[in-house]
Amino acid sequence: MTSYPRLFEEVPLGPRTARNRIWMTAHATEFTSDHTYSDAHADYYGERARNGVAVITMEATAVHPTSQPRQGVVLAYDPAVVTSYRKVAAAVQQHGTMLLAQLWHRGRETDSVVSRRPVWAPSAVPCTVYREIPHVMTAAEIDELIDGYETSARLAVEGGLDGVEIHGLSHGYLLGQFLSPATNHRSDEYGGSDENRFRIVRRIIARVRAAVPPDRVLGIRINGNDGTHEGALQNADWVRIASWIAELGAVDYISVSQGTYLDRMRIYGASPQPAGYEVADTARIKAAVGSLPVVVVGRITTPDMAEGIISAGQADFVGMARQLIADPRWVVKAREGRPNDIRPCVGANHCIASFARSSLSCIHNPAVGKETELPDILGPSVERGATVAVVGAGPAGLRAGVTAAELGYRVTVFERAPHTGGQVRQLAGSESYAEWLGITDWLTEQLTQHGGKLLLGHEATADELDEFDHVVVATGSRARRDGWSAIHPAKWAPGTAAVAGTDQWNVFTVEDVMDGTATMPHSVLIVDDLGDRRALAVAEHLADGRRTVEIATRLTNVGVGLTDSHDLPSITTRLRRAGVRLTAGVELVGISEDTVTLGDVYSGEEELREPVDAVVLVTGQIAEDSLLHALREAGRPRVVAIGDCVAPRRIFDAIWEGELAARQLDRTNRGNQADTNEIRSVTA
């Protein structure tokens, strides 16, 4: 018996039967270098299939050479893809999971940098993100595009997949651009009336259905709502479009998403976007299409929510991407009635930011894309007998402690603060980031569940650590208080005088503000030299208290480091609506009582801010490595340093190094030679 009976029903899906109602929806990975599916894809999707996901739609694949936003895009129209399809299918289908290809063209929402071809679109309307003026597609080019969809579908079938999903209607991609009067200004048979704008979709469905045999599944992905921008298709419009699609009788399911590049947080809503934010719009589409199966998405993270959606008849399948990235064993844990053991997706969107410069990774799950190198530690642990001390209960220390405990070591985690969480807890002091505490709270719970001992309010000494066989130092970092930015490297030398006035009583750090030790006055200036979330979180936290708040940065814009995660526009919107002033291109020159002098980093001109009741410095961190040095000077063997005490960086780096450190000490303890490539981020 399961606590979620509807979720774990077998469900008809066209000519096939899905073993449950959990669907892994498509998302980019950047695991390929040759435009076909790689061994990493097979491992990644295979891991989710092995753990019970019923249906997997692989990442969007290009049906034409004009749709290549990144080098790592799989080309669905190239016959070379067939062999790689078979490789992934072999890894997935053996577990009873259906595997689908997603066929897509981005239209105007790309540029010509990778393809070196003009961007195609129904009309010459540029994308707000890529800003390139598109080429207006001719009738012959529309025929060529439809051929590309058909060819791509035929190759997917040849590759042994269970079916295909037509993409491009949702997220403002090419077919959605044809459907929307905001982006389709044509006067031919593909523009003007609703019927004309739908014509290309009808033709593609017919051609793809002809290429997909009756024993394979054909689906389509649409929007439930484009957003609030001018001319956007609203839920009522998409209900009508879904009804037209259902009336064709050619597709076996409809998958519903939201948003365009004018409103990207509807596509992959980050925290604080609420869980299930797309359900209501999807439910109206489900009501309109009757028995045709519908897939719902939108930050659905818990089995209780998923069961509720199915029980209420709001959808037939629950789609997840980020939650199954965070925890590939979601289905197993839900089926076994262990929802609290599910590693939560906190909506950090590190996954989205990661493939902008590398391949897919997760802020909370270090094994993403490395399922072979970092296999799950399953079943009862084998008692190793050795003891492990971890100093610091931030994300690095907690991850090391949990993994070491899972491996069977007797683990004690020391933390001098009265709580776990480190800098994650500071960030979570802002209501918009409160969900992020799920990272360290979950790790804390897992530590105790696996028999680890946690000593809070206890500062470990070098002497007491002598009792342990292994020591992991994860003592983190502390905020700089000198006020110097990185454009003055000479000023960072030890002993150099701080920026004038930074020693005043009313100058604080993020920690001072977010842990409540500082009583903040009315007018606050935040000086940001990092461009990450910290200054934004502090500003939002203080603005909620109806203070006058300004962020001043020497960078090109406030929050520049959030560009890759795509949530900067939504954060900026919240800050501006809260009255926060955002000033770029200036640095801190000096503080004198309630007056702050800022200098233009380009012209050198100075300007005053007054009155300023308090200044918050967000100018970098200093590694807390004194314990590490003491242990090394004492000649203490088997000491590993991880996270910010090595070099202050990101949450992902801390968790990654914590995981590797625990596995490294296990190999060391068992006398095996460590893989130097795998542990290169860990300082022994």
Buried (B, 14 or more C-beta within 10 A) or exposed (E): EBBBEBBBBEBEBBBBEBBBBBBBBBBBBBBBEBBBBBEBBBBBBBBBBBBBBBBBBBBBBBBBBBBBBEEBBBBBBBEEBBEBBBBBBEBBBEBBBBBBBBBBBBBBBBBBEBBEEBBBBBBEBBBBBBEBEBBBBEEEBBEBBBBBBBBBBBBBBBBBBBBBBBBBBBBBBBBBBBBBBBBBEBEEEBBBEEEBBBBBBBBBBEBBBEBBEEEBBBBBBBBBBBBEEEEBBBBEBBBBBBBBBBEEEBBBBBBBBBBBBBBBBBBBBBBBBEBBBBBBBBBBBBEBBEEBBBBBBBBBBBBEBBBBBBEEEBBBBBBBBBBBBBBBBBBBBBBEEEBEBBBBBBBBBBBBBBBEEEBBBBBBBBBBBBBBBBEBBEEEBEEBEBBBBBBBBBBBBBBBBBBBBBBBBBBBBBBBBEBBBBBBBBBBBBEBBBBBBBBBBBBBBBBBEBBBBBBBEBEBEBEEBEEBBBBBBBBBBBBBBBBBBBEEEEBEEEEEEBBBBBEBEBBBBBBBBBBEEBEBBBBBBBBBBBBBBBBBBBBBBBBEEEBBBBBBBBBEBBBBBBEBBBBBBBBBEBBEEBEBBBBBBBBBBBBEEBEBBBBEBEEEEEEEBEEBBBBBBBBBBEBBBEBBEBBEEEEBEBBBBBBBBBBBBBBBBBBBBBBBBBBBBBBBBEEEEBEEEBBEBBBE
